[in-house]
């Protein structure tokens, strides 16, 4: 299952933030203050403060800074004889006292330059046992935040009576990490950010190139896999405290991010929902897989689950689809919220308008999807249907039956509703399924996948439908021709071509959707305007939308061409012309006829006759869907017979080329190939055949003693 983006963790509005900065970030070599990093941190916090965020800072570094200053002072005041003696370790509490004033002096100087006021609050572990202290703490901090003051907390190590970290079981906090978690809970923060000297939590030592950053910490998975301290696979001191603090805060309801304080932009990236650092959240187990699965594991699990699905009765398989339809409607609000986040992120990233249009789940889309799933459920069970029955010899009967293909790999872009259609078709046809959607629809795909798989009974298992989380997994999947039976790419020409060139698995798909409408000289003008407008404007981003309008030359003389052009331009369609049309209509010339706009734009060209139109379609089309508008039946039949496309229409919009509109319930895509399935691919396109023979002990024995009859037997209704 795919991890959801950070934005999921911050679905509620974040206003109050606790930021904890570690000693390794505040200080550099020798304990000196890292002025550059500290200055960048103060700038980030000042910007947040001016943007209306309530910022609370917990800062380490006093002990290290004080130790550096006292060592210098000790060196200055020592004689040569003193330096020959063994040097004693400096008292940590004295270091804390000296360093704290210096640390705050630096903070105040930097914040003053940024026109921000800061305040120092030193606290002790024992103070938090006092209810009145906690009450006063909340009131003081609230007053400061209302005045746009940034409170800077630190443990008062100089006078602390607490024993070594984690050795005192009665302690309320043990270090600044656990103090930050405590303050986040006590002050009701919306987010806790722990800044470290590494990017986050790793699967091994951060210096090891084989180690991977853990983007989302799943307690059920990671708490037993990762060890800390001297034997830590992470290879970093201090991470123990951070993880313990993060887990405590996260499971009490405060989202936590551990990330690097070395990057000047990390706090801003966290708040924008970008995947930096390691996220701790009480719902993390719902978003990320508890166990790692290889590409082969996913494919094998899908096959095993598909066999369990096929073993169910027809009614039980039908019920799964009905349950999915109900679940989609029940979770509509959540699905729409996730989709809106995807759309907003796509717009912010400046993605093409056509891509964003395919991404949007418009009002009523969930209800429409639920209707299509229910329609699939009500269809005749496609599995195990007898297609042909033959008496091979006396008492020897052979049946050709419908059977699932096995495991499908579908790679699709943009449209999250495609996930629902594909998943429901896979379930109806008894196939296992692996899905890889585009990163722009990550949230939408993740929530839809969860809703669907949660509705699948445990007797079959949610692994029937696997969601591939990263593009890096695709090459491994494409090598699994022994466990994946069909690949269906739904996307750009480049995507389809790339997949075809890198796998031995059969590929079913179409490259481009360059659909034509040819308006013949004998057309009904009003009908032509309706069909042309619908084919282009009903859903410009669809693969069955008109991309090229071909018009008979005679229609220029009787003004029909101008009426068609006006119908498009008045609705905001940008027109490009072929050599003839651009000269006649004074519109820009198209760079190529072989272009799929997927937007409110199209190419227009004037042709001699129906034969020229057919020739143009064969030279520049993609064999998807093409249409003729004419009242001449002979011309219509000529066009229908000779145009070599998956779908050819007479007096009907190309937008009808769709699995649902064809009555297939839904589609996994439109195939422009000529092998196996062609056109909108519904349930039947996901089936193959098996041969079942029933005999009475017959043997071949060199065909001696057996009389072949090969008689067709009527199939019982």
C-alpha positions, -999 to +999 in steps of 0.1 A: +000+000+000+012+035-008+023+059+019+001+090+020+018+123+016+027+144+047-004+165+041-025+136+053-009+139+087-018+176+088-053+174+076-063+197+104-051+233+103-016+236+119-012+268+139+008+260+170+042+244+164+069+232+188+104+231+172+132+214+191+167+220+179+195+196+190+230+203+202+245+190+170+225+216+150+232+245+173+269+239+177+297+230+154+332+215+160+347+222+194+313+233+208+314+266+191+280+280+180+271+272+144+261+308+136+251+301+100+227+273+109+213+292+139+208+323+118+189+302+091+168+286+119+159+320+133+149+333+099+126+303+093+110+308+127+106+346+122+088+340+089+064+315+105+058+340+133+050+368+108+027+343+089+005+339+119+019+306+133+024+302+170+060+291+174+075+275+205+113+267+205+130+241+226+168+246+223+197+224+234+233+236+232+238+254+265+261+227+280+282+224+249+286+261+245+294+265+282+320+237+281+337+254+252+338+288+270+350+273+304+377+253+287+390+285+271+388+302+305+406+273+322+434+274+296+439+311+301+441+309+339+464+278+340+501+278+345+524+256+324+527+232+354+489+230+357+487+220+321+510+190+327+486+176+352+457+153+341+428+175+332+395+169+351+362+168+334+343+201+337+312+201+359+282+198+335+260+220+357+285+248+357+288+244+319+250+246+316+248+278+337+276+296+317+263+284+284+227+292+289+232+330+291+255+329+261+229+308+241+201+332+249+223+362+240+228+348+205+191+341+201+181+375+212+206+392+190+195+373+159+158+376+166+162+414+172+177+417+137+145+400+124+122+423+145+111+394+166+110+393+204+121+361+222+117+350+258+136+325+279+118+299+300+139+275+320+120+245+335+128+216+358+114+181+357+099+183+392+080+215+384+056+196+361+042+177+391+026+209+403-008+215+387-005+252+395+028+253+376+012+238+346-017+262+347+007+292+350+029+278+322-001+276+298-012+311+307+022+326+303+029+309+270-006+319+257+001+355+267+035+355+249+021+339+217-007+364+216+020+391+216+039+373+188+067+365+212+087+333+206+092+314+239+125+295+240+125+266+265+154+247+279+159+224+308+175+242+337+204+218+339+224+241+362+202+233+392+185+201+381+183+173+407+172+146+381+195+116+377+209+104+343+185+102+314+160+073+315+175+059+348+149+076+370+116+059+363+097+086+382+109+113+358+084+133+338+110+142+311+146+132+308+161+155+281+151+182+257+135+158+232+112+144+258+107+180+271+096+191+237+071+162+235+058+170+269+054+207+260+037+198+227+011+179+247+008+203+276+005+234+253-018+215+228+004+220+198-007+209+164+028+197+153+062+188+168+093+191+147+126+176+161+156+189+142+186+166+141+219+163+123+206+137+099+176+136+076+155+114+098+153+077+109+172+053+087+171+015+081+208+014+089+237+038+096+230+071+077+266+069+063+258+034+048+248+039+011+224+009+015+205+025+043+171+040+034+153+069+050+121+057+068+095+082+055+068+070+079+075+053+112+051+024+117+054+013+153+041-023+146+068-027+120+098-006+131+100-008+169+114-044+168+135-039+137+156-010+149+180-009+179+197+022+194+226+031+216+261+016+211+248-012+189+225+011+170+220+003+133+214+040+130+249+048+141+239+081+158+238+090+195+207+110+205+183+092+181+171+070+209+157+099+227+141+115+196+123+083+186+110+077+221+098+113+224+083+111+189+064+079+196+050+092+229+038+124+213+025+108+182+004+082+199-010+109+222-023+127+191+005+151+181+021+145+146+059+145+148+086+150+122+122+142+128+143+159+101+176+176+095+183+211+109+211+215+084+187+224+056+174+260+058+141+251+041+131+219+060+106+234+084+088+251+054+088+219+035+073+200+064+044+225+066+038+223+028+034+185+032+066+175+013+082+142+022+112+153+043+124+134+074+105+107+092+068+111+101+054+097+134+016+096+135-010+076+154-026+065+121+007+056+104-002+019+103-032+027+081-010+044+055+021+023+052+027-014+049+036-032+081+058-057+062+079-050+031+069-068+000+090-073-031+075-070-065+074-108-068+058-111-034+030-087-044+024-106-077+024-140-061+000-128-033-023-113-059-024-147-078-031-166-046-059-143-036-074-144-072-077-182-068-095-178-036-118-153-053-125-177-081-134-204-056-163-183-042-198-187-055-211-163-080-233-147-054-204-141-030-183-125-058-213-103-066-216-093-029-180-081-028-188-056-056-220-044-039-200-039-007-174-019-025-201+003-040-216+009-006-181+016+009-174+042-019-205+061-010-200+059+027-165+073+024-173+100-002-163+129+020-129+115+028-122+105-008-131+140-020-109+156+007-079+136-004-086+143-041-088+180-034-054+179-018-040+162-049-056+188-072-043+217-051-008+202-052-010+196-089-020+232-095+007+245-072+032+224-091+021+240-123+010+208-140-007+211-174-044+220-173-053+188-191-035+167-165-053+185-136-086+181-154-082+143-155-072+144-118-104+161-106-131+139-092-161+161-100-193+163-079-213+131-084-183+111-095-183+088-065-221+081-070-214+075-107-186+050-099-208+032-073-236+029-100-211+014-125-198-011-098-234-022-090-241-026-127-210-049-130-223-069-100-257-074-117-241-087-150-241-124-157-212-141-140-184-142-166-163-170-150-168-206-161-194-198-188-195-226-214-187-210-248-187-242-269-196-278-263-184-307-285-188-344-285-153-355-294-162-392-295-189-413-279-190-405-242-162-380-245-174-344-241-152-312-245-162-278-232-146-245-240-151-222-209-143-187-199-115-182-174-096-154-157-063-143-172-046-145-138-027-114-126-030-080-143-006-051-140-022-018-148-001+014-151-023+045-153-018+083-151-039+111-136-074+097-134-081+082-099-115+071-110-097+046-132-086+028-101-122+020-091-131+009-126-101-013-130-104-029-095-141-037-099-135-052-134-106-073-120-129-086-092-158-094-116-134-113-139-117-131-111-082-117-117-055-106-093-044-070-098-014-048-093-020-010-097+005+018-103-010+052-105+006+086-112+023+104-083+000+134-090-029+112-077-011+097-048-036+106-021-067+098-041-053+064-052-043+055-016-077+063-001-096+046-029-074+015-026-079+013+011-117+017+008-119-011-018-095-035-001-112-030+032-144-042+016-129-075+003-135-103+028-106-119+046-114-152+030-100-136-002-077-110+013-069-074+004-037-085-013-059-094-043-053-058-053-018-044-047-009-008-050+026-002-062+041+028-044+071+039-065+081+041-101+113+023-092+093-009-087+079-010-122+111-024-139+111-053-114+074-060-121+079-059-158+104-088-155+079-111-138+065-127-169+061-160-149+036-145-124+021-115-143-001-123-173-010-090-189+002-054-187-023-026-195-007+009-197-031+038-196-013+070-204+009+088-228+024+073-260+058+075-243+045+054-214+030+027-236+061+026-259+085+023-229+066-005-214+063-024-246+101-022-251+110-034-216+089-065-210+081-100-222+047-098-207+019-092-232+009-056-233-026-044-241-032-007-246-035+023-268-009+049-275-027+081-284-064+090-286-063+110-319-100+107-327-115+122-359-149+135-368-155+137-406-184+159-416-195+149-451-212+172-477-245+154-471-246+161-434-275+175-414-260+208-402-276+209-368-267+173-361-231+180-372-228+210-348-241+189-319-218+160-326-187+181-332-193+202-301-200+172-279-170+152-292-147+181-283-163+198-253-180+171-233-147+161-217-117+175-236-092+156-216-106+122-224-089+098-249-121+096-269-125+133-274-122+147-309-088+160-318-092+165-355-122+178-374-123+169-411-147+188-433-158+181-469-146+209-492-182+217-504-191+228-469-170+259-473-193+272-500-225+268-481-212+283-449-215+250-429-178+251-423-181+286-407-210+274-385-189+245-372-160+267-365-182+292-347-197+265-325-162+255-314-147+289-310-177+304-291-171+277-265-134+285-260-118+260-283-085+270-298-082+260-334-052+250-355-055+243-392-040+220-417-025+236-448-059+241-465-080+251-434-054+275-420-055+295-453-093+294-456-101+302-419-070+324-412-060+303-381-025+292-370-012+261-389-009+230-368+027+217-363+015+182-369-017+162-374-004+135-351-011+154-318-035+146-289-044+179-273-064+166-243-077+201-239-100+227-255-080+227-287-082+208-319-070+207-355-093+214-385-086+204-421-106+205-453-106+173-474-118+165-509-142+137-501-148+106-479-119+087-495-095+116-486-109+116-451-103+078-447-068+082-461-061+111-436-074+090-407-052+061-416-021+083-420-025+104-389-050+086-366-043+063-337-069+036-346-090+046-315-124+061-324-134+079-356-168+092-367-186+102-399-216+126-399-236+121-431-271+115-444-258+094-473-261+057-463-237+046-490-210+070-479-216+060-443-212+023-450-180+029-470-166+048-440-177+022-415-162-007-435-129+009-445-118+029-415-095+006-396-101+018-361-111+000-329-144+019-329-161+035-359-193+056-356-220+070-379-238+101-367-227+096-331-202+114-309-168+098-303-175+102-266-197+071-267-165+050-270-164+040-234-169+008-215-198+020-193-216+036-223-211+003-243-228-015-215-196-032-203-201-018-168-166-002-169-134-005-187-097-010-179-088+010-210-092+012-248-072-012-268-060-001-303-041-033-308-055-061-329-047-091-307-070-104-279-092-074-273-100-042-292-118-011-283-131-005-247-119-034-227-145-046-201-149-080-183-146-101-215-113-085-224-099-098-191-108-134-197-092-162-216-105-198-221-099-232-207-108-266-221-126-291-199-130-326-210-153-353-194-148-389-204-154-425-194-119-440-194-110-433-230-074-435-241-057-424-274-036-455-280-024-443-314-061-434-323-069-471-326-103-481-315-118-446-312-142-430-336-141-392-336-175-376-340-168-339-334-204-330-330-215-297-316-237-301-285-263-273-278-253-252-248-281-252-222-293-218-213 
